[in-house]
Amino acid sequence: MPCWYYFDRPSHLAFHDLTTFIQPPKNLRSLLGLSLKFCPTPSSSTSSVSESLSRFKRDLFCKTFFAGKMLDTACYDAKLHVPSTWIPQDWMIPHPIHRRYRNFASSLQSLFYKKHCSSNLLWHQRNALANLRSSPDLMIVQCDKNLGPAIIERHTYIRRALDDHLLDTSTYRPLTADQANQHMNTVRTSILTWLIKHKKNISPTERKFIKYHLSNNRSPFPAFYLLFKVHKTPWSTRPIVSCSGSLLYSLGVWVDRQLQTIVRQLPSYLKNTKDLKDDLVQLRLPPGALLFTADAISMYTNINTGIALRSIGQYLHRHSHSFKDIPLAALMEALEIVMTNNIFSFGDTYWLQLVGTAMGTPPAPCYATLVYAIHEYTILPRYRRNLLFYKRYIDDIFGIWIPDNDNDTPDASLWADFCTDLTFHQLHWTVSHRSLSVDFMDLTISIKGDAIHTTLYEKALNLYLYIPPHSAHPPGVLTGLVLGNAYRIRTLCSDPVDIQNLLRSFYQRLLSRGYKPSTLRPIFQRAIRNGYPRQCRTLIPDSTQQSPSERLFFHLQYNPSDPKSHRIQNLWKRYLLHPPHEAHLSRVRNKAGAYINVSRLIVAYSRQKNLGNLLSYRKIDKCPGPQVSSFLITNMGTRERERERE
């Protein structure tokens, strides 16, 4: 047995079994209990770093060439950035830089050679992984609310996707492959026409971003898949459409950026639970105050597209003076293109969404938020005396209700009218009972005296499958996990006792995942020392902070059997930063006579494929087993037989 089996083996292993007829493989808990984020060790070490060196060479030469030049960063937008492939010519770079790079590259390459790596999976775990990847009958899926992995039969997965969602003819329509491709060609033409028509209203950066993604698009169709709501009884499914990389993605990003500017100004807008908690703890409540929540029923598919687009257009026209920097005509045309052309694939089938918010598209959250906010403008003023506090995060509402005993209308009747008024055309809400304590998003919010108290809300079915210590993850993952979760606990909990108890529970859960106390204690002590808010830490001067121009990145996929990062740093210092009897790199001048001013190397690791990647079910047509189209043929045959019987 490997040493990690005795020292780092997790004791808490679990997954959700959703199978009904087929028995899952034995010892599956020992594999899936590692979590889908677990990275298996590659079979061999990295034998070549030529790609990493090519990228590093370009970065080094660009830093050298542009040293001392004032770059125009006013138009730079990280979300709309198109990576450049330009490389300075050799004659543009001083000879000492070429020589230093060659020495560094040859020395670094000598450290990397192919050798066998010991696996961080036991033989039965590797066998279970291989069987799952080749199984035509079983699939590993993800649960909603980050509740861990689950196993389900392939035919049940496809059947539920069709019966629960796609066979709803009022919402979706199946397309043939030719129809889908022809429709997408029309969409491409519409986007290009839109770009020409609104050329004066779109910045060069935005045009470049959209054109780049259109010309480099490989697969125009988003992918449809399911998440499983195991916290519901009986369990149900949530439809997800992954739009990243699709034909509409770049235009959707542009629309989303415009809508975000509008949505942030809405009175009911809620950015996150931290902002909610910060607002709530400042309130002082009158006697009789009660809390309530509301959850929209299938919000995206129950928003009528025609009504929504008209409402948004009228709202923007009425408030055009508030959005002078937004090209409203271009925005409305682009929004219509995105919302009326959502074609996605499910396995080897293609579907057109007929009504509702275009699922998976970048502007979908802001679009749904804005549409319902326009309705809120008409109903909330009626209950101004009763609503002490009201916020909404897309399809989740939190509010504080003040009973009005002085009004001629009974409070129960007012509350019933409010619940009824929340309905917006086909969009209905499930409203909780008014009480002194409610669960909202990841918070439990309670009234104690005249104040609001908050603590973390943790679902009973959460498996807490943190990454085990023997996963082939880059170093620093554990530190980030502990510091990030400790910060989340401190900022969302208002009671120090709750903070202490939750940190203790978090510590115990990490122990059950195989981590040693000697490893965890220093990180938790550091997290406790960093107890003051993050925004305050940015006000503290840090003499070690460097500007981005002083740093270089060496990008490398992490492999535990490869040389450690400190050996790469040593070569950097010896051959590039400050070779013996030569000037420091920051004191070397480029061809224009400017100092290069680079003094630090960061080894930027990326991770290996994890179990979630190896067992991915999003592109179900790539997995072994019957295709989705065969279920549609079976479904059509069943309907024909039912008609014959009638």
Buried (B, 14 or more C-beta within 10 A) or exposed (E): EBEBEEEBBBEBBBBBBBBEEBEBBEEBBBBBBBBBBBBBBBEEBBEEBEEBBEBBBBBBBBBBBBBEEEEEEEEEEEEBEBEEEEEBEEEEBBEBBBEBBEBBBEBBBEBBEEEEBEBBBBEBBEBBBEEBEEBEBBBBBBBBBEBBBBBBBBBBBBBBBBEBBBBEEEBBBBBEEEBBBEBBEEBBEBBEEBBEEBEEEBEEBBBBBBBBBBEEBEEBBBBBBBBBBBBEEEBBBBBBBBBEBBBBBBBBBBBBBBBBEBBEEBEBBBEEBEEBBEEBEEBEBEEEBBBBBBEBEBBBBBBBBEEBBEBBBEBBEEEEEEBEEBBBEBBBBBBBBBBBBBBBBBBEBBBBBBBBBBBBBBBBBBBBBBBBBBBBEEBBEEBEEBBBBBBBBBBBBBBBBBBBEEEEEEBEEBBEEBBEBBEBEBBBBEBBEBEEEBEBBBBBBBBEEEBBBBBBBEBEBBBBBBBBBBBBBBEEBBEEBBBEBBBBBBBBBBEEEBBEBBBEBBBEBBBEBBBEEEBBEEBBEEBEEBEEEEEEEEEEEEEEEEEEEBBBBBBBBBBBBBBEBEBBBEBBBBBBBBBEEEEEBBEBBBEEEBBBBBBBBEBBBEBBEBBBEBBBBBBBBEBEBBBBBBBBEEBEEEEEEEEEEE
